[in-house]
Amino acid sequence: MNTNHTAPRSRTVGVLALQGDFREHREMLEAMGHEVREIRKVGQLEGLDALIIPGGESTTIARLILTNGFQQPLRDFCASGKPVWGTCAGAILLAKHVDNLDRPGIEMMDISVRRNAFGRQVDSFEADLRVKGVPGEPFHAVFIRAPLIDDVRWPAEAMCTLEDGTIVAAREGNMFATSFHPELTGDNRLHALFLSLCHSPGGPPK
């Protein structure tokens, strides 16, 4: 099955590029035909249609967000209704409640996240998952030092779980969080789903 899809039209997407795997997101989005900006200064948030906060080292990214004056501008971007997606460390930073994070993140999604919940780098794994709103075959998800989502509180909702019920993706309005790394696969369906939020600010994907 072809797992490459395009969003309805070209978007200007920012990828926060303070630390982490921002390059992989940029390459996937560019292959889909979108304009991508690597965001290193607050002023570069202007004019974006959507924003991705990538995986990496969550405490390092949190520190850089604070020292570079990004915290309130990122909160404002989340509140604007434009799509925001946090993958792995990005999910940690979007969550209002996080264990063992020694400084505040963006704290906009009403979810609780546990850092490094699946263990160290050597405990990384892959799984085929059904994600709400993603058509076709299961999505092959890559977990690397991944967090898990302990709790999801309305208006946030779970979008994907492991077989044991562990939540690994959630959505709250325009905000999307995944514990895994969709940018490390050849499957762009989650990126297409994320950008479809530009068209559907209301209820969750069906």
LINQUIFEN-V840371 format. One line per field, one symbol per residue. burial: # if it has 9 or more other C-alpha atoms within 8 Angstrom, else .. A space follows every 10 residues. Layout:
burial = ???
//
This chain:
burial = ......#... ########## ##.###.### .#.######. .#.##..### #########. ######..## #.###.##.. ########## ########.. ....###### ########## ..##....## #..#....## ########## .#...##### ##...##### ########## ###.#.#### ########.. #.....
//
